[in-house]
Every structure is written in structure tokens, then in C-alpha cells.
Amino acid sequence: MQTLPSEAAAAVDISNSQTSLFLVRSPTSSSQNLCNENNFITASEENFVIGIYHTIHCIYFLWNYMQANMGDKPHSCEVCGYSFAWKSHLFSHMKTHTGEKPHSCEVCGSSFAQKITLLNHMKTHTGEKPHSCEICGSSFTLKATLLYHMKTHTGEKPYLCEVCGSSYARKSNLFNHMKKHTGDKQHSCEICSYSFAHKLHLFRHMKTHTGDKPYSCEVCGSSFAEKSTLLSHMKTHTGEKPHSCEVCGSSFAWKSNLLSHMKTHTGEKPHSCEVCGSSYAWKSSLLSHVKIHTGEKPYTCDVCGCSFAWKTNLLTHMRKHTGEKPYFCEVCGSSFAQRSHLFSHMKTHTEGKPHSCKICCSSFAQKSNLLSHMKTHKKPLHSGMGLEGECGNSS
């Protein structure tokens, strides 16, 4: 067996903690190598040294892999207790506590704690999406996003909630979901003190204070704070309703609306009022109902000073001042300030006037109009007007 010169042996002596494993370089296309530069080992001896170098690296990466997969995580965060297999990951994690973001984007100024995050972010400016799905052709900026997307085809959801049994494709989604059970809301708004479980929700909430709505609809000009809200809004123009109810066949533009609709079939009303005991299918309905007891009317009209319990009522009210009537009848072109008024109007085209007065035979499209009309009969009837029950009996 060949014996290495003392200099070469020192280069691969892993027992010496002061000796770097990277003193011996891997071969390159350059004509310069250990033989030419140092002139102290032959080509065969150089290959032996390089073999030792690669062997040590294989052992190093295997050791790291075993740490990650065998549960050995010796490096713990003193702030939150999270543990990591590698010390470098602990250093990266600590930046989430210190807020340090030394890597800045030269295009938009966004800052990031990790350089790799900055490199991934840069792809949003270049539009680069090198990772494509072989099933549906969708492209993604990051390989991790592609791997997550693939689970939409396989239906794989390996992360289970031990409390309610919900399953998720991503571990991070499970962590976020668990906050619903723990009530952890560590992200607070400095303006109104609202708290949120997720930092992203706080960012979205802040736009309600700043009024920032950078995403505009090219069809009607409406602006939105979130791109996802704009995409959802576009369905009102396209009429797209991809989510269908398996019970009654009703279709919805958004999955959340379908899930809400399903409660009409199950009768589920898990949200109860502590004051009067009324139950509701949705928490938002309960929160709206509670304002009846508290008398809270936080939404005020800047024009006339009227106050409302719900923001939707304020927005509807504002149309009285602006004259806006965004809901159009496709049959006759009539416009309305409220969607419910349009629906009522449509009955004049589809159903005629099914609600008839039994006293004077007048007909109405809406029952509410008939009830209003009935009040006119509380006064004495004019001469010649038929009595109740005489409509249609002239023959």
C-alpha cells in the first residue's frame, strides 16, 4: 500500500481539529492541480487524497441527514425552545426573534433574513418559473411550491390535527391551524389593538387603516387591498362558479361560500349568543347579531352623520349620496343601488305579479309591496269598490 508524504497526510488528517477538510481541492478542468502546484505527490497519490476528501464529505452529509431524520436536534433556541439538527439553522431561526433582515432587494426594497429568500424573491421581478407540473402544466418559481402543488393532484394530506382530525398538505398549515385551538394571537395591531394568529392577517388588516388598494379591476375599476380578493371579484364578471353543492346542485364562485351553504343542509349552528341563546351557522352572523344587544354602531357616514352597526349597511347607505346604482337588469336596463332590489325587480320579468290584493284586485311582484298597499284600505273604501272576495267574480 502506498504511503503518503507527511504533508499530504496532514491535509487529510481528520483527527486534527485545527486542520480544514477543504485544504485538498476537488479536480477541475484547469491544468493546475496538486501535482503541478505543490510538486510533492504523484498523480496517483493525488487521486488517493481526492478519494479521501470525497469519502469524508459523504460521511459528513450522511451524518447531517441522520440527524434530520432520526430526531436528533441538539441545537435549541433559548427564546422559544425550537430545536434544530444544524447549528446554522438555529442561527437563521434566531433572526425571526431579532428581526434582522440584512439582505435587501435592489428593485423594490424588500428585506429578508436569508440570502436564499432574497434570491427566491428576485424571481418575482424576473417572472422566472423554472419548475413545471407534468400533470397540468402549471409553473412555479420555487421547487418547494411545485412539490406542494403536486399534492393537489394526489390528495395527500399527511399532517393531522390531534384535536379535531383536520388534515393538511403542509406542516406549516397544521401549525397555523393549531392556533385556532390554542387561541394564540401574538400579532397585534398598534392602531386598534386587534390581535391575529398569523402575521399575514395582521398585514392585511393594516390596509384597512392605510386604505391601500393597489389591485384594480380592469372591467369596473373597483380596487382591492389583496390580489386574491381581486381574483375572486373577477368571477362576478365572468360568471364562473366552479364549486357545486352535491346535495342540491347550487353552484358558487368561491369555495368558502359552498362550505357556508352546506350548513343550510346540515342545519349546523355552532355559534350561540350568550345573551338570548340565538344560534347561527357562521361566527360572523353571531358577531353581527351581538351588536343588537350592545347597540354598537361603529360605522358613521361622513356626509350626514348616520351610524350603522355593519359596514355593508354604511356602503349601501352611501349610494344614496353618490347616486351609484351598480346592479343592472339585463332585460330592461333598469339599475339599482342594492342587489336585493335587482332580484326583486327580476320577478317582474320572470314571475309577473303573483301577489294580489283581495279587496281591489291590484297585483304586485313583491309581497312587501302588497303589504304596503293593504294599508291604503284601512281608510274607508271609495264608492263602487268591490268588497273582499269579489275580485274575479263579475261574471
Secondary structure, DSSP 8 states (H G I E B T S, - for coil): -----HHHHHHT-TT-TTS-TTSS----SSS--HHHHH-SS-HHHHHHHHHHHHHHHHHHHHHHHHHHHTT---EE-TTT--EESSHHHHHHHHHHHH----EE-TTT--EESSHHHHHHHHHHHHT---EE-TTT--EESSHHHHHHHHHHHH----EE-TTT--EESSHHHHHHHHHHHHT---EE-TTT--EESSHHHHHHHHHHHH----EE-TTT--EESSHHHHHHHHHHHH----EE-TTT--EESSHHHHHHHHHHHH----EE-TTT--EESSHHHHHHHHHHHH----EE-TTT--EESSHHHHHHHHHHHH----EE-TTT--EESSHHHHHHHHHHHHT---EE-TTT--EESSHHHHHHHHGGGGS---TT---TT-TT---
